Amino acid sequence: MDKAIGLVEYKSVATGITAADDMAKTADVEIIEAYTVCPGKYIVLLAGKLSAVNSAIEKGINQYSENVIDSFILGNPHETIYKAMNGTSEINDVEALGIIETFSAASIILAADTAAKAAKVNLVEIRIARGMCGKSYLLLTGELAAVEASINAGCNALEKSGMLLNKSIIPNPDKSIWGKII
């Protein structure tokens, strides 16, 4: 598997920056994102070959375990993940809107990947802990049955971690609400 992403979420900015440097030096990975999120946490998102991402993330977890909040390694992420994280998804038609809200940054990306692979839906946005006191959320759209299946799959993926905060499905959202969301 050539394509993988991984993320580590830290309690401390200083630890996060130091860990990002160590992870970049450990394996041939590209740091996609490395920044502070509320409330003073730090996330490092990287990409590369699965073996390289695995090595780098393991280093970032093992070396700084006392400051790790959450993490993941994801081989072969759904192709819409990047656009949803960057807020560049192009959505033209909305039949139903699904929402998942989590307590961590890492958990929302895992839920989004699982949801996107479960049924034919479009990921609208993945908001990663910015301006939300460390919480994150996912918006997705599609036919009602597909949105229901995707939201259930995404929530089921979070069961063991205890990171699921809430979920909602809105059949046929009002255009005025939709216009404010995107």
MILORO-555033 format. One record per residue: chain; residue in one letter; residue number from 1; y, z, x of N, C-alpha, C in turn. Coordinates in steps of 0.1 Angstrom, whole numbers. Layout:
BEGIN
+--------+--------+-----+-------+-------+-------+-------+-------+-------+-------+-------+-------+
! chaine ! residu ! num !   n.Y !   n.Z !   n.X !  ca.Y !  ca.Z !  ca.X !   c.Y !   c.Z !   c.X !
+--------+--------+-----+-------+-------+-------+-------+-------+-------+-------+-------+-------+
!      A !      A ! NUM !     Y !     Z !     X !     Y !     Z !     X !     Y !     Z !     X !
...
+--------+--------+-----+-------+-------+-------+-------+-------+-------+-------+-------+-------+
This chain:
BEGIN
+--------+--------+-----+-------+-------+-------+-------+-------+-------+-------+-------+-------+
! chaine ! residu ! num !   n.Y !   n.Z !   n.X !  ca.Y !  ca.Z !  ca.X !   c.Y !   c.Z !   c.X !
+--------+--------+-----+-------+-------+-------+-------+-------+-------+-------+-------+-------+
!      A !      M !   1 !   -12 !     0 !     9 !     0 !     0 !     0 !    12 !     0 !     9 !
!      A !      D !   2 !    21 !   -10 !     8 !    32 !   -11 !    16 !    45 !    -4 !    11 !
!      A !      K !   3 !    46 !    -2 !    -1 !    58 !     3 !    -7 !    56 !    17 !   -13 !
!      A !      A !   4 !    64 !    26 !    -8 !    64 !    40 !   -13 !    77 !    46 !   -12 !
!      A !      I !   5 !    80 !    57 !   -20 !    92 !    65 !   -19 !    87 !    79 !   -19 !
!      A !      G !   6 !    96 !    88 !   -14 !    93 !   102 !   -14 !   107 !   109 !   -14 !
!      A !      L !   7 !   106 !   121 !   -19 !   118 !   129 !   -20 !   115 !   144 !   -18 !
!      A !      V !   8 !   124 !   150 !   -11 !   124 !   165 !   -10 !   137 !   170 !   -14 !
!      A !      E !   9 !   136 !   181 !   -22 !   148 !   188 !   -27 !   149 !   201 !   -21 !
!      A !      Y !  10 !   160 !   204 !   -15 !   162 !   217 !    -7 !   172 !   226 !   -13 !
!      A !      K !  11 !   171 !   239 !   -11 !   180 !   249 !   -16 !   193 !   249 !    -8 !
!      A !      S !  12 !   193 !   244 !     4 !   204 !   245 !    13 !   208 !   232 !    18 !
!      A !      V !  13 !   222 !   230 !    19 !   227 !   217 !    24 !   224 !   216 !    39 !
!      A !      A !  14 !   226 !   227 !    47 !   223 !   226 !    61 !   209 !   223 !    64 !
!      A !      T !  15 !   200 !   229 !    57 !   185 !   226 !    58 !   182 !   212 !    54 !
!      A !      G !  16 !   188 !   207 !    44 !   186 !   194 !    39 !   190 !   183 !    49 !
!      A !      I !  17 !   202 !   185 !    55 !   206 !   175 !    65 !   198 !   176 !    77 !
!      A !      T !  18 !   194 !   187 !    82 !   185 !   189 !    94 !   172 !   183 !    91 !
!      A !      A !  19 !   166 !   186 !    79 !   153 !   180 !    75 !   154 !   165 !    74 !
!      A !      A !  20 !   165 !   159 !    69 !   166 !   145 !    68 !   165 !   138 !    82 !
!      A !      D !  21 !   172 !   145 !    91 !   171 !   140 !   105 !   157 !   140 !   111 !
!      A !      D !  22 !   151 !   152 !   109 !   137 !   153 !   113 !   127 !   143 !   107 !
!      A !      M !  23 !   129 !   141 !    94 !   120 !   131 !    87 !   123 !   117 !    92 !
!      A !      A !  24 !   135 !   113 !    94 !   138 !   100 !    99 !   133 !    98 !   113 !
!      A !      K !  25 !   132 !   108 !   121 !   126 !   108 !   135 !   111 !   108 !   135 !
!      A !      T !  26 !   105 !   113 !   124 !    90 !   115 !   124 !    83 !   101 !   121 !
!      A !      A !  27 !    89 !    93 !   113 !    81 !    81 !   109 !    91 !    69 !   107 !
!      A !      D !  28 !    86 !    57 !   106 !    94 !    45 !   103 !    97 !    45 !    88 !
!      A !      V !  29 !   108 !    52 !    84 !   112 !    53 !    70 !   127 !    49 !    69 !
!      A !      E !  30 !   131 !    45 !    57 !   145 !    43 !    55 !   150 !    54 !    45 !
!      A !      I !  31 !   161 !    60 !    49 !   167 !    70 !    40 !   175 !    63 !    30 !
!      A !      I !  32 !   170 !    63 !    17 !   177 !    56 !     6 !   189 !    65 !     2 !
!      A !      E !  33 !   187 !    78 !     0 !   198 !    87 !    -4 !   196 !   100 !     3 !
!      A !      A !  34 !   207 !   106 !     6 !   207 !   120 !    12 !   221 !   125 !     9 !
!      A !      Y !  35 !   221 !   135 !    -1 !   234 !   140 !    -5 !   232 !   154 !   -12 !
!      A !      T !  36 !   243 !   160 !   -15 !   243 !   173 !   -22 !   242 !   170 !   -37 !
!      A !      V !  37 !   236 !   179 !   -44 !   236 !   180 !   -58 !   238 !   194 !   -63 !
!      A !      C !  38 !   243 !   195 !   -75 !   246 !   208 !   -80 !   234 !   217 !   -81 !
!      A !      P !  39 !   234 !   229 !   -79 !   245 !   238 !   -74 !   244 !   240 !   -59 !
!      A !      G !  40 !   248 !   231 !   -51 !   247 !   233 !   -37 !   234 !   230 !   -31 !
!      A !      K !  41 !   226 !   222 !   -38 !   213 !   218 !   -32 !   214 !   205 !   -25 !
!      A !      Y !  42 !   204 !   200 !   -18 !   204 !   188 !   -11 !   191 !   180 !   -13 !
!      A !      I !  43 !   192 !   167 !   -16 !   180 !   159 !   -17 !   180 !   148 !    -7 !
!      A !      V !  44 !   168 !   145 !    -3 !   166 !   134 !     7 !   155 !   125 !     0 !
!      A !      L !  45 !   159 !   112 !    -2 !   150 !   102 !    -8 !   148 !    91 !     2 !
!      A !      L !  46 !   135 !    88 !     5 !   133 !    78 !    15 !   122 !    69 !    11 !
!      A !      A !  47 !   121 !    57 !    18 !   112 !    47 !    14 !   105 !    41 !    27 !
!      A !      G !  48 !    94 !    35 !    25 !    87 !    28 !    36 !    72 !    26 !    32 !
!      A !      K !  49 !    64 !    24 !    42 !    50 !    23 !    40 !    45 !    37 !    36 !
!      A !      L !  50 !    34 !    37 !    28 !    29 !    49 !    22 !    26 !    59 !    33 !
!      A !      S !  51 !    19 !    55 !    44 !    16 !    64 !    55 !    28 !    70 !    62 !
!      A !      A !  52 !    38 !    62 !    63 !    51 !    67 !    70 !    58 !    76 !    61 !
!      A !      V !  53 !    59 !    73 !    48 !    66 !    82 !    38 !    58 !    95 !    38 !
!      A !      N !  54 !    45 !    95 !    37 !    37 !   107 !    37 !    39 !   115 !    49 !
!      A !      S !  55 !    40 !   110 !    61 !    42 !   117 !    73 !    56 !   124 !    73 !
!      A !      A !  56 !    66 !   116 !    69 !    80 !   121 !    69 !    81 !   132 !    59 !
!      A !      I !  57 !    76 !   130 !    47 !    77 !   141 !    36 !    70 !   153 !    40 !
!      A !      E !  58 !    58 !   152 !    46 !    50 !   163 !    50 !    58 !   171 !    61 !
!      A !      K !  59 !    64 !   164 !    70 !    73 !   171 !    80 !    84 !   179 !    73 !
!      A !      G !  60 !    91 !   172 !    64 !   102 !   178 !    57 !    98 !   190 !    48 !
!      A !      I !  61 !    86 !   190 !    43 !    81 !   202 !    36 !    76 !   213 !    45 !
!      A !      N !  62 !    67 !   209 !    54 !    61 !   220 !    62 !    71 !   227 !    72 !
!      A !      Q !  63 !    80 !   219 !    78 !    89 !   225 !    87 !   100 !   234 !    80 !
!      A !      Y !  64 !   103 !   231 !    68 !   114 !   238 !    61 !   109 !   244 !    47 !
!      A !      S !  65 !    96 !   248 !    47 !    90 !   252 !    34 !    98 !   263 !    26 !
!      A !      E !  66 !   104 !   272 !    34 !   111 !   283 !    27 !   123 !   278 !    19 !
!      A !      N !  67 !   128 !   266 !    21 !   139 !   261 !    14 !   136 !   249 !     5 !
!      A !      V !  68 !   123 !   246 !     3 !   119 !   235 !    -5 !   119 !   239 !   -20 !
!      A !      I !  69 !   126 !   232 !   -28 !   125 !   234 !   -43 !   114 !   226 !   -49 !
!      A !      D !  70 !   114 !   213 !   -46 !   105 !   204 !   -52 !   104 !   191 !   -43 !
!      A !      S !  71 !    93 !   184 !   -45 !    91 !   171 !   -37 !    81 !   162 !   -44 !
!      A !      F !  72 !    81 !   150 !   -39 !    70 !   141 !   -44 !    69 !   130 !   -34 !
!      A !      I !  73 !    57 !   123 !   -34 !    54 !   111 !   -27 !    48 !   101 !   -37 !
!      A !      L !  74 !    54 !    89 !   -38 !    50 !    80 !   -49 !    47 !    67 !   -43 !
!      A !      G !  75 !    34 !    63 !   -43 !    31 !    49 !   -38 !    33 !    39 !   -49 !
!      A !      N !  76 !    38 !    28 !   -46 !    40 !    17 !   -55 !    48 !    21 !   -68 !
!      A !      P !  77 !    61 !    25 !   -66 !    69 !    29 !   -77 !    72 !    17 !   -86 !
!      A !      H !  78 !    74 !    20 !   -99 !    78 !    10 !  -108 !    91 !     3 !  -103 !
!      A !      E !  79 !    91 !   -10 !  -105 !   102 !   -18 !   -99 !   116 !   -15 !  -105 !
!      A !      T !  80 !   116 !    -9 !  -117 !   129 !    -6 !  -123 !   135 !     8 !  -119 !
!      A !      I !  81 !   127 !    16 !  -111 !   132 !    29 !  -107 !   145 !    28 !  -100 !
!      A !      Y !  82 !   147 !    19 !   -90 !   159 !    18 !   -82 !   171 !    15 !   -90 !
!      A !      K !  83 !   170 !     5 !   -99 !   182 !     2 !  -108 !   186 !    14 !  -117 !
!      A !      A !  84 !   176 !    21 !  -122 !   179 !    32 !  -131 !   185 !    43 !  -123 !
!      A !      M !  85 !   181 !    46 !  -111 !   187 !    56 !  -103 !   201 !    53 !   -99 !
!      A !      N !  86 !   204 !    40 !   -97 !   217 !    35 !   -93 !   226 !    32 !  -105 !
!      A !      G !  87 !   221 !    33 !  -117 !   229 !    30 !  -129 !   233 !    16 !  -131 !
!      A !      T !  88 !   224 !     7 !  -125 !   227 !    -8 !  -126 !   217 !   -15 !  -136 !
!      A !      S !  89 !   210 !    -8 !  -144 !   201 !   -14 !  -153 !   209 !   -22 !  -163 !
!      A !      E !  90 !   203 !   -34 !  -167 !   210 !   -42 !  -177 !   202 !   -42 !  -190 !
!      A !      I !  91 !   207 !   -35 !  -200 !   200 !   -33 !  -213 !   208 !   -41 !  -223 !
!      A !      N !  92 !   202 !   -50 !  -230 !   208 !   -57 !  -241 !   205 !   -53 !  -255 !
!      A !      D !  93 !   193 !   -49 !  -257 !   189 !   -45 !  -271 !   182 !   -31 !  -271 !
!      A !      V !  94 !   186 !   -23 !  -280 !   181 !    -9 !  -281 !   175 !    -7 !  -294 !
!      A !      E !  95 !   162 !    -5 !  -295 !   155 !    -2 !  -307 !   153 !    13 !  -309 !
!      A !      A !  96 !   149 !    20 !  -298 !   147 !    34 !  -297 !   152 !    39 !  -284 !
!      A !      L !  97 !   156 !    52 !  -283 !   161 !    58 !  -271 !   152 !    70 !  -268 !
!      A !      G !  98 !   146 !    71 !  -256 !   139 !    82 !  -252 !   146 !    90 !  -241 !
!      A !      I !  99 !   145 !   103 !  -241 !   152 !   112 !  -232 !   142 !   122 !  -227 !
!      A !      I ! 100 !   142 !   124 !  -214 !   134 !   135 !  -207 !   144 !   142 !  -199 !
!      A !      E ! 101 !   144 !   155 !  -199 !   153 !   164 !  -191 !   144 !   174 !  -183 !
!      A !      T ! 102 !   147 !   175 !  -170 !   139 !   183 !  -162 !   148 !   193 !  -154 !
!      A !      F ! 103 !   141 !   203 !  -148 !   148 !   213 !  -140 !   150 !   209 !  -126 !
!      A !      S ! 104 !   145 !   198 !  -121 !   146 !   194 !  -107 !   149 !   179 !  -106 !
!      A !      A ! 105 !   153 !   175 !   -94 !   155 !   161 !   -91 !   142 !   153 !   -89 !
!      A !      A ! 106 !   133 !   159 !   -81 !   121 !   152 !   -78 !   113 !   150 !   -91 !
!      A !      S ! 107 !   112 !   159 !  -100 !   104 !   158 !  -112 !   108 !   147 !  -121 !
!      A !      I ! 108 !   121 !   144 !  -122 !   126 !   134 !  -131 !   121 !   120 !  -126 !
!      A !      I ! 109 !   121 !   118 !  -113 !   117 !   105 !  -108 !   102 !   103 !  -110 !
!      A !      L ! 110 !    94 !   113 !  -109 !    80 !   112 !  -112 !    78 !   109 !  -127 !
!      A !      A ! 111 !    85 !   116 !  -135 !    84 !   114 !  -150 !    88 !    99 !  -153 !
!      A !      A ! 112 !    99 !    95 !  -147 !   104 !    81 !  -150 !    93 !    70 !  -146 !
!      A !      D ! 113 !    87 !    72 !  -134 !    77 !    63 !  -129 !    65 !    62 !  -139 !
!      A !      T ! 114 !    61 !    74 !  -143 !    49 !    75 !  -152 !    53 !    69 !  -165 !
!      A !      A ! 115 !    65 !    72 !  -170 !    69 !    67 !  -183 !    70 !    51 !  -183 !
!      A !      A ! 116 !    76 !    46 !  -172 !    78 !    32 !  -171 !    64 !    24 !  -170 !
!      A !      K ! 117 !    54 !    31 !  -164 !    41 !    24 !  -163 !    32 !    26 !  -175 !
!      A !      A ! 118 !    36 !    35 !  -184 !    28 !    38 !  -196 !    29 !    28 !  -207 !
!      A !      A ! 119 !    41 !    22 !  -209 !    43 !    12 !  -220 !    54 !     3 !  -216 !
!      A !      K ! 120 !    56 !    -7 !  -224 !    67 !   -17 !  -221 !    80 !   -11 !  -226 !
!      A !      V ! 121 !    87 !    -5 !  -216 !   101 !     1 !  -219 !   110 !    -3 !  -208 !
!      A !      N ! 122 !   123 !    -1 !  -210 !   133 !    -3 !  -200 !   139 !    10 !  -196 !
!      A !      L ! 123 !   139 !    13 !  -183 !   146 !    25 !  -178 !   161 !    22 !  -178 !
!      A !      V ! 124 !   168 !    30 !  -185 !   183 !    28 !  -186 !   190 !    35 !  -174 !
!      A !      E ! 125 !   187 !    48 !  -173 !   193 !    56 !  -163 !   184 !    68 !  -159 !
!      A !      I ! 126 !   185 !    71 !  -146 !   179 !    83 !  -141 !   190 !    91 !  -134 !
!      A !      R ! 127 !   195 !   102 !  -140 !   206 !   110 !  -135 !   199 !   121 !  -127 !
!      A !      I ! 128 !   202 !   121 !  -114 !   195 !   130 !  -105 !   205 !   142 !  -102 !
!      A !      A ! 129 !   205 !   152 !  -109 !   211 !   165 !  -106 !   226 !   166 !  -103 !
!      A !      R ! 130 !   233 !   155 !  -104 !   247 !   155 !  -102 !   255 !   159 !  -114 !
!      A !      G ! 131 !   263 !   170 !  -112 !   271 !   175 !  -123 !   263 !   182 !  -134 !
!      A !      M ! 132 !   251 !   186 !  -131 !   242 !   192 !  -141 !   236 !   205 !  -137 !
!      A !      C ! 133 !   241 !   212 !  -127 !   236 !   224 !  -123 !   221 !   223 !  -118 !
!      A !      G ! 134 !   218 !   211 !  -112 !   205 !   209 !  -107 !   195 !   203 !  -116 !
!      A !      K ! 135 !   198 !   202 !  -129 !   189 !   195 !  -138 !   191 !   180 !  -137 !
!      A !      S ! 136 !   181 !   173 !  -142 !   181 !   158 !  -142 !   176 !   153 !  -155 !
!      A !      Y ! 137 !   180 !   140 !  -158 !   175 !   134 !  -170 !   172 !   119 !  -168 !
!      A !      L ! 138 !   164 !   114 !  -178 !   160 !   100 !  -178 !   163 !    95 !  -192 !
!      A !      L ! 139 !   169 !    83 !  -193 !   170 !    76 !  -205 !   162 !    63 !  -204 !
!      A !      L ! 140 !   155 !    60 !  -215 !   147 !    47 !  -215 !   148 !    42 !  -229 !
!      A !      T ! 141 !   145 !    29 !  -231 !   146 !    22 !  -244 !   135 !    12 !  -245 !
!      A !      G ! 142 !   132 !     9 !  -258 !   122 !    -1 !  -261 !   118 !     0 !  -276 !
!      A !      E ! 143 !   107 !    -6 !  -280 !   102 !    -4 !  -293 !    98 !    11 !  -295 !
!      A !      L ! 144 !   100 !    16 !  -307 !    97 !    30 !  -310 !    84 !    35 !  -305 !
!      A !      A ! 145 !    73 !    27 !  -308 !    60 !    31 !  -304 !    59 !    32 !  -288 !
!      A !      A ! 146 !    65 !    22 !  -282 !    64 !    22 !  -267 !    72 !    34 !  -261 !
!      A !      V ! 147 !    84 !    37 !  -267 !    92 !    48 !  -263 !    84 !    61 !  -265 !
!      A !      E ! 148 !    78 !    63 !  -276 !    70 !    75 !  -279 !    59 !    76 !  -268 !
!      A !      A ! 149 !    52 !    65 !  -266 !    41 !    66 !  -256 !    46 !    69 !  -242 !
!      A !      S ! 150 !    57 !    63 !  -238 !    63 !    65 !  -225 !    68 !    80 !  -223 !
!      A !      I ! 151 !    75 !    85 !  -233 !    80 !    98 !  -233 !    69 !   108 !  -232 !
!      A !      N ! 152 !    58 !   106 !  -240 !    47 !   115 !  -239 !    40 !   115 !  -225 !
!      A !      A ! 153 !    38 !   103 !  -220 !    32 !   102 !  -207 !    41 !   108 !  -196 !
!      A !      G ! 154 !    54 !   106 !  -196 !    63 !   112 !  -187 !    63 !   128 !  -188 !
!      A !      C ! 155 !    62 !   133 !  -200 !    62 !   147 !  -202 !    48 !   153 !  -197 !
!      A !      N ! 156 !    38 !   146 !  -200 !    24 !   150 !  -196 !    24 !   151 !  -180 !
!      A !      A ! 157 !    30 !   142 !  -174 !    30 !   142 !  -159 !    37 !   155 !  -153 !
!      A !      L ! 158 !    46 !   161 !  -161 !    53 !   173 !  -157 !    46 !   186 !  -161 !
!      A !      E ! 159 !    35 !   185 !  -168 !    29 !   198 !  -173 !    26 !   208 !  -163 !
!      A !      K ! 160 !    20 !   204 !  -152 !    15 !   214 !  -142 !    27 !   220 !  -134 !
!      A !      S ! 161 !    38 !   212 !  -132 !    49 !   217 !  -124 !    58 !   227 !  -132 !
!      A !      G ! 162 !    58 !   226 !  -145 !    66 !   235 !  -153 !    81 !   231 !  -152 !
!      A !      M ! 163 !    84 !   218 !  -148 !    97 !   214 !  -146 !   103 !   207 !  -159 !
!      A !      L ! 164 !    95 !   205 !  -169 !   101 !   199 !  -181 !   110 !   209 !  -189 !
!      A !      L ! 165 !   122 !   204 !  -191 !   132 !   212 !  -199 !   132 !   209 !  -213 !
!      A !      N ! 166 !   133 !   195 !  -216 !   134 !   191 !  -230 !   131 !   176 !  -231 !
!      A !      K ! 167 !   129 !   171 !  -243 !   127 !   157 !  -245 !   132 !   154 !  -259 !
!      A !      S ! 168 !   135 !   141 !  -261 !   140 !   137 !  -274 !   137 !   122 !  -276 !
!      A !      I ! 169 !   135 !   117 !  -288 !   133 !   103 !  -291 !   142 !   100 !  -303 !
!      A !      I ! 170 !   151 !    90 !  -302 !   160 !    87 !  -312 !   157 !    72 !  -317 !
!      A !      P ! 171 !   151 !    71 !  -329 !   148 !    57 !  -334 !   162 !    51 !  -338 !
!      A !      N ! 172 !   164 !    39 !  -334 !   176 !    31 !  -337 !   189 !    39 !  -335 !
!      A !      P ! 173 !   192 !    42 !  -323 !   205 !    50 !  -321 !   217 !    43 !  -325 !
!      A !      D ! 174 !   226 !    51 !  -330 !   239 !    45 !  -335 !   246 !    38 !  -324 !
!      A !      K ! 175 !   252 !    27 !  -326 !   259 !    19 !  -316 !   271 !    27 !  -309 !
!      A !      S ! 176 !   277 !    35 !  -317 !   288 !    43 !  -311 !   283 !    53 !  -301 !
!      A !      I ! 177 !   271 !    59 !  -303 !   265 !    68 !  -293 !   260 !    60 !  -281 !
!      A !      W ! 178 !   254 !    49 !  -284 !   249 !    40 !  -273 !   260 !    36 !  -264 !
!      A !      G ! 179 !   271 !    32 !  -270 !   283 !    28 !  -262 !   288 !    39 !  -253 !
!      A !      K ! 180 !   287 !    51 !  -256 !   291 !    62 !  -248 !   281 !    66 !  -238 !
!      A !      I ! 181 !   269 !    63 !  -240 !   258 !    67 !  -231 !   258 !    59 !  -218 !
!      A !      I ! 182 !   260 !    45 !  -220 !   259 !    36 !  -209 !   272 !    33 !  -203 !
+--------+--------+-----+-------+-------+-------+-------+-------+-------+-------+-------+-------+
